[in-house]
């Protein structure tokens, strides 16, 4: 046997021994999509069409292959190990390993304790997400409760105590009208019309005759003249020996404005027929419609400031005089009467006005807990604030709110002094909380799948 033959036999023997030796078991590092896509899994997995992911071993590093997925982040202190990763925008998409979404944003890790927080009703926000949302917090303070004025709208009306009606006490005819149009301003004692009354004219003549005859007849006739509405100056003129007049004047009983004229020249008039309606405009009423919930803060004597669309930038001071004894069944409001002085006659009946009424002393709350008004989320059914719990966690908490004013809200129940509440971007956190609740079932299933795959 030659030397070359001996060497060949040794090589064949080594090959045979190597083939006969047991192959050491290898553990895959991860599994990759069979099409070579950048989709990885730490456990065996199949594609949607049923094909198995390809195992990748340590000694496969020499072969060209896509970069392995990043190692899972270490468990955050106090939050437990990572269960899975969720879409950073809150979409219903999770991953058992770190990945990025279509915009290059990292998926957010979900820790063991996050599940406990979710069960406790807490909302967890990643630090980067907090900065993106612009979350701001403020402490719950203990100080005097905010005081707000009662705001209402209404219209102006004439003060009913300044209304008067002009009538003729005797039948006759309106011969002339000194005031012939609505809207004219008149003074007390001003002649409005001249009335020819046959009955009064006859009585005046009878008085003149009685004066010449003498006796007690004159006194009886004088009383009848007064009953027929003869003015005092006319009676005084007759006493001085004046001749009976054909007509008698009808005078204004007070200062005011003619708001209604029911007489025309030549028209027959009588005691049952008004001639004019006058309104004193030195003061006006504002009839404000106050909401039922605010009536406890309003009382007679309360100060009020009214503003009118007719006079922007100006306000008119007044005071509450009366609160209506009943509410409107349709609007659930009560009419509150406010007296407003009317300098220069600027205020006119029918004008639209808004008013701020200062609350009465008994309705002002004592010192209590207050938070910024922006911290309260009110959906019409309940009022909620988001309480900061640390490490990006927030607790939605139902509270009971009292008075509001000057950008603050009184907290009657649900918070403690010193706690911090979200005052900026709270509606975004609340929206994310609602989204998490909607996806709770999906997330729980994903968590269970990912948790079972962990070694």
C-alpha positions, 0 to 999 in steps of 0.5 A: 500500500502506497503512502497516498492510498493510506492517506485516502483511507484515513480521510474516508474514515474521518468522513465516516466517523463525522457522519456517524456522530450525532448532530448537536441540537441548535436553537433558533435565535428568531424566525423570519418571514419566508419571503425575506421581508423584515417581519420577525417573531421570537416564536414559531409563526405562520404567514396568513397563507399558512407558510411557516416562518424560517428559523434563523440560527447563530451560525447563519450569520455568515449568510447574507440575511436581513438584520435581526429585530432589535432586542426587547427593551428591558423591563421598566422599573416598577412596571414589570416585563414587556408583554407586547407593543402597541401602535403609537397612534392608538390603532388596533395593531400590536406586535410581539417584538419592537417595530415601527409604523408606516411613519417611522414611529416606534411602537409603544411597549405595554408592560405587565403593570399597564394591564393592572392600570387598565383594570384600575381605570388608569390611562398610561401615556408614554413620555414622548406622547405626553410631550406631543400632547402638550399635557399640563397639570395644576394642583387642587387648591384650598381657598375661597370658592369662585363667585360668578355673577348671574347672566341673563337676557331680556327686554326693556319695558315701561315702568307700569307705575308711570303709566297713566290714561287720559279720559274725559269725565263728561260726554262731548266732542273733541274739537281740537287736539293740541297733541295729535301724534303718538310719541310726543313728550308732554309735561304735567298740566299740558293741554292735550285736547279741547272738549266741547261738552253740552252738559258741562257748558250748561252746568257752567251757565247754571253756576253763573246764574246761581252766583247772581241769585245767591243762596246755597245753589251755587255750592251744589252746582260747583260740586257737579262741575268738579264731578264732570271734570272741570279743571280748577283754573276754569272754576276759579275763572268762573268765581271771578265772574268769567263767562261760561266757556264753550269747551274745557281743556283736557290736561296731562296728569303727569310728565311722560310720552304719548304711547297711544292716542285713541282720539281724533278731532271731531270724535265723540268722547265719553267717560268710558273711552280713553283719549291718550295713554302716557308713560313716564320714561324717567325709569324703565324696567328690564324683564330678564329671563333667569335660568332656574338653576341661578334663581337661588343667587338672585334676590330683591335689592341685588345690583345689576349691570345691563348692556344694550346692543344699541349702545355698545361699550356702555352699561346701565346700573340698576337693581333687582325689584321683583322675581316672578312667582312662577316659571315658564314651563317651556324655557324653565326661566323666571322673569326678574324685574330690574329697575333701570334709571333712564338718563336722557331717555336713552332707554326705550321699551322693546330694546334687547339687553343683557344683564349681570346680576351680582349674587346675594351674600347668602349664595356665596360659598365658603372656602373649599377646593378649587381647580382650573375650569379647564380641568373639568370634562363635562359631557352633560351627564357627569363631570370628570377630571384626570388626576396625575398618578405619576410615570405618565399615568392618569386616573379619570375621576368623577367629581361634583362641581359647584360654582364656577367663575373667573376661570375656576371651578369649585369641587364639592366631592371627588378630589383631595387638596394637593392632588394634581389634575390635567389642565391642558390636553385633557380632552386628548387624554380622555379621547385616548382613554375612550379609545383604549376602552373600545379596544380593551377586548382586542388588547387583552387577547393580544396580551394573552397571545404575546404573554404565552409566547414569552419564555 
